[in-house]
């Protein structure tokens, strides 16, 4: 068989190059806008990362933890979106949180500030702390001692106290939520409170570091008093620690970064 060496039309052998369509400025801007819209949608409707800057949730959450917050757990309010646009009131696709959830919400006195605490009481619950012991609906919440615990807070102040495993009654047919708490003392107002009754449309939140947390036990007019938290202020539930850094050194000292990573908290479940 005779093979003819004929050039293929349009190939490089003809000296022609394949046509190349250059991207216009308008298309680049459009792609960039689509990317921004996708990021906005994910952060608003699905998940959003949050950094833990303080020790109020020690030992459950450590300073320097980065938690991933589920935005769809409780439905959506204006606070689900960046810059909190006043698009609507209340919540859409809303569902009540469960007792024991670790949740991110907006501070009652300044809704530009995010808080993270544990949900202790739901509407209608009676809550009191007596002698450092949590009383829920007239029953003392059981706790088991785990030994001594000490850690430095965000101000490099030593927190030294007793670690307990608390068993908080579940809600909505769920089993009890077992989680660790830190007790530094049994003295002071936060350890001997009046009885609180959670109003409709609100919840009662407390930090797991029970003696170093500005939470719903403080119902006054002080700038740090949280009071009852409206359900509308909920941002989402924090089920997992994405990663964690000790951050003992300034951020610009990048050579310390590998030693500051807490590898044991990578994808650590929050209970």
VMD Tcl script that draws the C-alpha trace (Angstrom):
set ca {
  {0.00 0.00 0.00}
  {1.27 3.37 -0.89}
  {1.07 6.03 1.79}
  {0.92 9.60 0.74}
  {2.59 12.17 2.94}
  {-0.03 14.84 2.63}
  {-0.21 17.64 5.18}
  {-3.34 17.72 7.31}
  {-5.25 20.89 6.76}
  {-4.94 23.29 9.68}
  {-2.02 21.40 11.28}
  {1.33 22.87 12.24}
  {2.84 21.49 9.05}
  {0.96 24.19 7.15}
  {2.62 26.84 9.27}
  {-0.72 27.86 10.79}
  {-1.23 27.96 14.59}
  {-4.49 26.94 16.31}
  {-6.79 29.84 16.93}
  {-6.61 31.15 20.48}
  {-9.51 33.10 21.95}
  {-8.37 35.70 24.46}
  {-10.45 36.30 27.58}
  {-11.94 39.76 27.68}
  {-11.87 42.06 30.69}
  {-15.62 41.76 31.03}
  {-15.45 37.97 31.23}
  {-12.70 38.14 33.87}
  {-14.83 40.46 35.97}
  {-17.81 38.15 35.56}
  {-15.81 35.08 36.69}
  {-14.53 37.03 39.69}
  {-18.06 38.09 40.65}
  {-19.31 34.50 40.35}
  {-16.47 33.36 42.63}
  {-17.33 36.04 45.20}
  {-20.99 35.04 45.04}
  {-20.09 31.38 45.62}
  {-17.93 32.25 48.65}
  {-20.71 34.48 50.02}
  {-23.27 31.70 49.56}
  {-21.13 29.07 51.29}
  {-20.31 31.34 54.25}
  {-23.92 32.44 54.58}
  {-25.80 29.20 54.03}
  {-23.46 26.26 54.68}
  {-20.38 26.67 56.90}
  {-18.18 29.44 58.26}
  {-14.90 29.25 60.21}
  {-14.54 31.04 63.55}
  {-11.48 31.60 65.70}
  {-11.64 31.15 69.49}
  {-9.93 34.20 71.08}
  {-10.81 33.69 74.77}
  {-10.90 30.98 77.42}
  {-14.60 31.01 78.36}
  {-15.17 27.58 76.76}
  {-12.10 25.86 78.23}
  {-11.65 22.87 78.36}
  {-14.00 22.09 75.44}
  {-12.46 24.77 73.23}
  {-8.94 26.07 73.56}
  {-7.66 29.55 72.74}
  {-6.45 29.39 69.14}
  {-8.98 26.78 68.00}
  {-10.57 27.34 64.61}
  {-14.06 25.86 64.62}
  {-16.25 25.14 61.62}
  {-19.79 26.39 62.24}
  {-22.80 24.81 60.54}
  {-24.97 27.71 59.35}
  {-28.05 25.62 58.48}
  {-28.41 23.92 61.88}
  {-30.92 26.43 63.25}
  {-32.19 28.09 60.08}
  {-31.28 31.59 58.97}
  {-31.67 35.10 60.34}
  {-30.11 38.39 59.29}
  {-27.10 37.41 61.43}
  {-26.41 34.43 59.17}
  {-25.12 36.78 56.51}
  {-21.97 38.96 56.36}
  {-22.63 42.50 57.59}
  {-26.06 41.37 58.95}
  {-28.24 43.05 56.29}
  {-31.72 43.85 57.58}
  {-33.46 41.80 54.90}
  {-36.08 40.18 57.13}
  {-36.97 39.66 60.78}
  {-37.01 36.42 62.76}
  {-35.73 33.17 61.26}
  {-36.52 31.24 58.11}
  {-36.32 27.43 58.02}
  {-35.79 27.85 61.77}
  {-35.42 24.99 64.23}
  {-34.91 25.14 67.97}
  {-31.40 24.28 69.19}
  {-30.82 21.32 71.45}
  {-29.74 21.56 75.05}
  {-26.00 20.97 75.21}
  {-25.21 22.37 71.75}
  {-22.10 24.52 71.44}
  {-23.37 27.46 69.41}
  {-22.15 30.72 67.91}
  {-24.50 33.68 68.32}
  {-24.47 37.47 68.33}
  {-23.86 39.28 71.60}
  {-27.07 40.77 72.96}
  {-25.56 44.22 73.61}
  {-23.57 44.51 70.40}
  {-24.72 42.32 67.53}
  {-21.51 42.95 65.62}
  {-19.72 40.69 68.14}
  {-19.82 36.88 67.91}
  {-20.01 34.76 71.08}
  {-19.64 31.02 71.49}
  {-21.15 29.23 74.50}
  {-23.02 26.07 75.42}
  {-26.81 26.14 75.33}
  {-27.93 25.15 78.83}
  {-31.58 26.20 78.93}
  {-34.43 26.31 76.41}
  {-37.75 28.18 76.64}
  {-39.57 27.28 79.87}
  {-36.51 25.79 81.60}
  {-35.78 26.79 85.21}
  {-32.06 27.31 85.82}
  {-30.11 28.09 88.98}
  {-26.57 27.69 90.27}
  {-26.26 26.85 93.97}
  {-22.91 26.33 95.67}
  {-21.29 26.01 92.25}
  {-23.69 23.24 91.18}
  {-25.97 23.62 88.17}
  {-29.67 23.03 88.89}
  {-31.93 22.43 85.90}
  {-35.69 22.23 86.38}
  {-35.24 21.50 90.07}
  {-32.73 18.66 89.56}
  {-28.99 18.95 90.11}
  {-27.10 18.20 86.90}
  {-24.76 15.27 87.67}
  {-21.03 15.69 87.30}
  {-18.05 13.40 87.84}
  {-14.65 14.68 89.05}
  {-11.76 14.08 86.64}
  {-8.90 15.61 88.60}
  {-6.94 18.84 88.67}
  {-6.63 21.02 85.56}
  {-4.64 24.15 84.77}
  {-4.15 26.25 81.68}
  {-3.23 29.82 80.68}
  {-6.02 32.11 79.45}
  {-5.84 34.78 76.74}
  {-4.25 37.22 79.22}
  {-1.55 34.69 80.16}
  {-3.29 34.26 83.51}
  {-3.19 30.83 85.13}
  {-6.54 29.07 85.44}
  {-6.14 26.35 88.02}
  {-9.11 24.30 89.20}
  {-11.00 21.03 89.05}
  {-12.11 19.28 85.90}
  {-15.54 17.60 85.82}
  {-17.53 15.55 83.32}
  {-21.04 17.00 83.33}
  {-24.08 15.11 82.05}
  {-26.58 17.66 80.77}
  {-30.11 16.33 80.08}
  {-30.79 16.18 76.36}
  {-33.76 17.74 74.64}
  {-36.07 16.67 71.84}
  {-35.73 13.01 72.78}
  {-31.94 13.07 72.62}
  {-29.74 11.35 75.23}
  {-27.80 13.35 77.86}
  {-24.91 15.44 76.56}
  {-21.69 14.57 78.39}
  {-19.01 17.23 78.27}
  {-16.17 18.59 80.40}
  {-16.33 21.74 82.52}
  {-13.72 23.61 84.55}
  {-14.48 24.84 88.09}
  {-12.09 27.33 89.67}
  {-14.16 28.15 92.75}
  {-17.59 27.70 94.33}
  {-17.75 31.27 95.63}
  {-19.18 34.46 94.14}
  {-22.42 35.49 92.47}
  {-21.98 33.18 89.47}
  {-22.03 30.20 91.85}
  {-25.09 31.26 93.86}
  {-27.67 32.76 91.53}
  {-31.41 33.34 91.65}
  {-33.62 31.00 89.67}
  {-33.96 32.01 86.03}
  {-36.92 31.04 83.83}
  {-36.04 31.09 80.14}
  {-38.63 33.13 78.22}
  {-40.23 32.04 74.96}
  {-38.07 32.72 71.94}
  {-34.80 32.78 73.92}
  {-32.17 30.45 75.34}
  {-29.79 30.41 78.32}
  {-26.06 30.06 77.55}
  {-23.08 29.32 79.77}
  {-19.35 28.84 79.24}
  {-17.72 25.51 80.10}
  {-15.16 27.49 82.10}
  {-17.87 28.18 84.63}
  {-15.99 30.77 86.68}
  {-14.45 32.76 83.84}
  {-17.40 33.31 81.52}
  {-19.66 36.32 80.97}
  {-22.86 34.45 80.18}
  {-26.61 34.32 80.80}
  {-26.16 34.23 84.57}
  {-25.42 37.94 84.33}
  {-28.73 39.68 83.67}
  {-27.94 43.27 84.63}
  {-27.16 46.38 82.62}
  {-23.38 45.99 82.64}
  {-21.55 46.14 79.30}
  {-20.55 42.46 79.57}
  {-23.90 41.11 80.83}
  {-25.31 38.64 78.31}
  {-28.76 37.86 79.72}
  {-31.17 35.63 77.83}
  {-30.21 35.29 74.16}
  {-32.93 35.70 71.48}
  {-33.16 32.76 69.08}
  {-32.77 35.27 66.25}
  {-29.18 35.90 67.36}
  {-28.13 32.33 66.57}
  {-25.49 32.01 63.85}
  {-24.91 28.25 63.89}
  {-23.69 25.15 65.71}
  {-20.01 24.36 66.17}
  {-19.59 20.57 65.75}
  {-15.87 20.36 64.96}
  {-12.48 21.99 65.51}
  {-10.91 22.36 62.07}
  {-7.41 22.97 63.43}
  {-5.74 24.71 66.35}
  {-2.65 26.84 67.00}
  {-1.07 27.71 70.34}
  {0.00 31.16 69.05}
  {2.57 31.81 71.77}
  {4.70 33.85 69.37}
  {3.88 36.85 67.14}
  {2.36 35.91 63.79}
  {5.32 37.26 61.82}
  {7.65 34.71 63.42}
  {6.57 32.11 60.89}
  {9.39 29.71 61.77}
  {7.50 28.88 64.99}
  {4.28 27.98 63.18}
  {4.97 24.22 62.89}
  {5.68 23.96 66.63}
  {2.50 25.87 67.53}
  {0.10 23.60 65.66}
  {-1.88 21.37 68.04}
  {-1.92 18.26 65.90}
  {-4.13 16.38 68.37}
  {-6.95 18.88 67.78}
  {-7.01 18.52 64.00}
  {-10.65 17.66 63.06}
  {-11.45 17.30 66.77}
  {-15.16 16.74 67.46}
  {-16.83 19.23 69.81}
  {-18.94 17.58 72.52}
}
mol new
graphics top color blue
foreach p $ca { graphics top sphere $p radius 0.5 }
foreach p [lrange $ca 0 end-1] q [lrange $ca 1 end] { graphics top cylinder $p $q radius 0.2 }
display resetview
